Amino acid sequence: MAVNTQPIIRLTNVTKSYGEHQVLKNINLDLEAGKFYTLLGPSGCGKTTILRTIAGFTDATSGQVYFDGQVINTLPANQRQVNTVFQDYALFPHMNVAENVAFGLKLHKVPKDEIETRVQKALAMVQLADLGEREISEISGGQQQRVAIARALVMQPKVLLLDEPLSALDAKLRKDMQYELRDLQQRLGITFLFVTHDQEEALAMSDEIFVMNAGEILQGGSPVDIYDEPINHFVANFIGESNIIPGKMLKDFEVEFVGKQFECADAGMQPNEAVEVVLRPEDLDIVAANQGKLVVTVDSQLFRGNYFEIVAYDTDHNEWLVHSTNPAAEGEPIGLTFDPQDIHVMRLNESEAAFDARLEQYEDD
Ligand SMILES: Nc1ncnc2c1ncn2[C@@H]1O[C@H](COP(=O)(O)OP(=O)(O)OP(=O)(O)O)[C@@H](O)[C@H]1O
């Protein structure tokens, strides 16, 4: 039997403009059924606009939005099999918890006893089975957040859109909810599209992350791929902490930076092509100055609980961030070592679109 690989949601060449301001530029996105996806990017990059376009609250200026293979650009929001959990929860303050969850079902004229069963089940899913009769003003922020999720899940959507649903919670509750949401998604097996500007949250929760900036998706991939192989300076900087150092690709598997040559794992660039080299702070080991592949001078350090964050400078005045379990002496030189596969070489100003364009040109030749 053929496996259905059609994406549940597909966006092709979607743009959105408000007057002169283009807030989405040629968005292409495929979401498979049953996976946890995250849109990650800074404030104002267009994450919410993508969610609203999928939900049917905003019309795309151009391009197509598909649900299960059908174009849904003109389908009203209430007829889409998609529900949204909003950042501010948007609960009805004059209704109790159960009434809030029941609201959408009543609107769809679902029979009363079915409503009761489904509401109870949805409340149990988010561990609020006993709080149905409480007023919204009588529950905590974290519980309100769960009501908002229950209210969306009770509609049995195929896709759940979550717009920064954890941003109002304190750090501890936020971590707990990350686990719970991930667990819920896996148990229900529906597609989640989650929006955040918190890279740690995105890395912890997602099957796949789309990193956005200024209305564009710069890179999509698994958390490990995006962390280990950032496509450009922006992604490297946005996902985790990085040392990004200017360099030159001498030939395949050989790169130069800070005036020295290093073996690396990258290939396929022009000889002597100008590049940027990414080295993660946790991939650098400190050794005696005369044994290092590079020598840097320690400027300052902070104790971060399970490691020391050390700031140092090389002779070209590049700043180096190093994570070490041992402290270093400020003002003193230290040696840094790293493995060839810890060096990640990036082309300058690389984006997936630019890469794809190059590939197409290559295929046409
Ligand atoms: N109705 C509107 N009219 C004009 N501009 C809008 C409108 N809605 C959004 N924008 C603009 O579109 C851009 C993208 O907004 P969007 O809300 O999608 O960003 P975001 O990535 O979700 O940001 P945040 O993380 O702050 O919520 C912003 O510059 C915003 O000001």
The ligand as an SDF file (V2000), in Angstrom:
LIG
                    3D

 31 33  0  0  0  0  0  0  0  0999 V2000
   -2.4970   44.3730   10.5510 N   0  0  0  0  0  0  0  0  0  0  0  0
   -1.2470   44.8000   10.3140 C   0  0  0  0  0  0  0  0  0  0  0  0
   -1.0260   45.9580    9.6680 N   0  0  0  0  0  0  0  0  0  0  0  0
    0.2320   46.4020    9.4070 C   0  0  0  0  0  0  0  0  0  0  0  0
    1.3530   45.7280    9.7650 N   0  0  0  0  0  0  0  0  0  0  0  0
    1.1930   44.5720   10.4080 C   0  0  0  0  0  0  0  0  0  0  0  0
   -0.0980   44.0440   10.7320 C   0  0  0  0  0  0  0  0  0  0  0  0
    0.0830   42.8550   11.3760 N   0  0  0  0  0  0  0  0  0  0  0  0
    1.4020   42.6680   11.4650 C   0  0  0  0  0  0  0  0  0  0  0  0
    2.0810   43.6850   10.8940 N   0  0  0  0  0  0  0  0  0  0  0  0
    3.5560   43.8130   10.7830 C   0  0  0  0  0  0  0  0  0  0  0  0
    4.0390   42.6220   10.2000 O   0  0  0  0  0  0  0  0  0  0  0  0
    5.3170   42.2730   10.7290 C   0  0  0  0  0  0  0  0  0  0  0  0
    5.2770   40.8290   11.2270 C   0  0  0  0  0  0  0  0  0  0  0  0
    4.4130   40.7350   12.3350 O   0  0  0  0  0  0  0  0  0  0  0  0
    4.1790   39.3610   13.1060 P   0  0  0  0  0  0  0  0  0  0  0  0
    3.1720   39.6250   14.1770 O   0  0  0  0  0  0  0  0  0  0  0  0
    3.8720   38.2910   12.1460 O   0  0  0  0  0  0  0  0  0  0  0  0
    5.6220   39.0950   13.7510 O   0  0  0  0  0  0  0  0  0  0  0  0
    6.0750   38.0420   14.8350 P   0  0  0  0  0  0  0  0  0  0  0  0
    7.3030   37.4120   14.3030 O   0  0  0  0  0  0  0  0  0  0  0  0
    4.9490   37.1470   15.1920 O   0  0  0  0  0  0  0  0  0  0  0  0
    6.4440   38.9940   16.0600 O   0  0  0  0  0  0  0  0  0  0  0  0
    6.2480   38.7880   17.6520 P   0  0  0  0  0  0  0  0  0  0  0  0
    7.2240   37.7260   18.0590 O   0  0  0  0  0  0  0  0  0  0  0  0
    6.6090   40.1530   18.1860 O   0  0  0  0  0  0  0  0  0  0  0  0
    4.8130   38.4290   17.8800 O   0  0  0  0  0  0  0  0  0  0  0  0
    5.6090   43.2870   11.8230 C   0  0  0  0  0  0  0  0  0  0  0  0
    6.4700   44.2540   11.2990 O   0  0  0  0  0  0  0  0  0  0  0  0
    4.2440   43.8840   12.1250 C   0  0  0  0  0  0  0  0  0  0  0  0
    4.3640   45.1990   12.5880 O   0  0  0  0  0  0  0  0  0  0  0  0
  1  2  1  0
  2  3  1  0
  2  7  2  0
  3  4  2  0
  4  5  1  0
  5  6  2  0
  6  7  1  0
  6 10  1  0
  7  8  1  0
  8  9  2  0
  9 10  1  0
 10 11  1  0
 11 12  1  0
 11 30  1  0
 12 13  1  0
 13 14  1  0
 13 28  1  0
 14 15  1  0
 15 16  1  0
 16 17  2  0
 16 18  1  0
 16 19  1  0
 19 20  1  0
 20 21  2  0
 20 22  1  0
 20 23  1  0
 23 24  1  0
 24 25  2  0
 24 26  1  0
 24 27  1  0
 28 29  1  0
 28 30  1  0
 30 31  1  0
M  END
$$$$
